[in-house]
C-alpha cells in the first residue's frame, strides 16, 4: 500500500480511507470489464457457489451476514438459513433491508442493502479468489451516510468465505468505478484491507499509520453481548500483532463499545513463527479465580487472525499454555479463527 493512497483517502473523507485492497494484483486483461452476466455462473461452478464457513446443522446451515446495529456499526451476525447450494448469494439476499433476513435478525439490527435489491448474478473465480456480484438498480437507493458501510458489509460478508479474498461490485451488468450517491471511488477489487468501522487513534497522522482490526463488545437491545470489529489507524509499525494487543488493552475509543480487557493488563510478549502467533501474558490477565476472561481470549483470537486469516493463536500466561478461561474453553493448544461470529442461538 503506497503512502500516497493513505493520505489521499484521508483527504477525501476523514476516516473514510482505503477502499481498495492495496496495490492492484490484477493484470490488464482481468481489469477489463467482463461481459454483462446472463446468470453470471461463469465456468467456475454454480452461481453463488462458495464453501460454507460452518458445518451443516439440522435446520439448515449457518452463514455470517454483516448488518448495521443500533449504534450504526457494521457488525457480523450469524444465523441459520435453509440448506442451499448458493450459500454466498443467499447470504447477500438475507442482508437486504426488510428482506429474507428480517425475521431472523436480533432487535436493533437492519440490512444495509437497500429495500428491493436483488442479486442478479454472482460469480466466484476460485483460482483468483475473486467474487463478482451484480446487483439490481435498487442497490443505488442507499442513504449517503451508509455508503461506506454498505461496501464494508458486502465485502466482509463475501470474504468470510474461504474461497473469496476480493470482491468486485456491479450494478445492472456494469462494474462500479465509484459509488453512485456520494461518489466514493472504488479502485478495482475490494478486500478486508479496506477496514471496517474506521477510526483513528489520537495524535496519529494518516500518512504515518498502520491499520489494526480490533474486536470489542457491544450489547443488543435484548441485553446479549456481541462482537463489533473496528479498524483503528495507529502509529506506523511493522509489528501489527503487538500493536493489535496493545490497542485491545487500550480499549474502545467510543462509549457505546465495551473493553474486553482491563487497562491494568501488562503488555504481553508477542511472537509470530510457523503460522502461529504466540501471546504470552503475565498473570495480570487473570481474574481473582485465576481464570482469563473468555470474551478477552475470543477477542484476541478474532483480532489477531485478521492479520493473517490462516494463522493460529497460542495464548499463554507466564510461559504456561494451560490457560483456564471463564467460558470453559480450552486454549492449551493453538486456536484457529472460529467459523462464525455472533451466532444467534435457536
Buried (B, 14 or more C-beta within 10 A) or exposed (E): EEEEBBBBBBEBBEBBBBBBBBEBBBEEEBEEEBEBBEEBBBEBBBBBBBEBBBEEEEEBBBBBBBBBBBBEBBBBBBBBBEEBEBBBBBBBBBBBBEBBBEEBBBEBBBBBBBEBBBBBBBBBBBEBBBBBBBBBBBBBBBEEEBBBBBBBBBBBBBBBBBBBBBBBBBBEBEBBEEBBBBEBEBBBBBBBBBBBBBBBBEEBEBEEBBBBBBBBBBBBEEEEEBBBBBBBBBEBBEEBBBBBBBBBBBBBBEEBBBBBBEEEBEEBBBBBEEEBBBBBBEEBBBEEEEBBBBBBBBBBBBBBBBBBEEBBBBBBBEEEBEBBBBEEBEBEEBBEBBBBBBBBEE
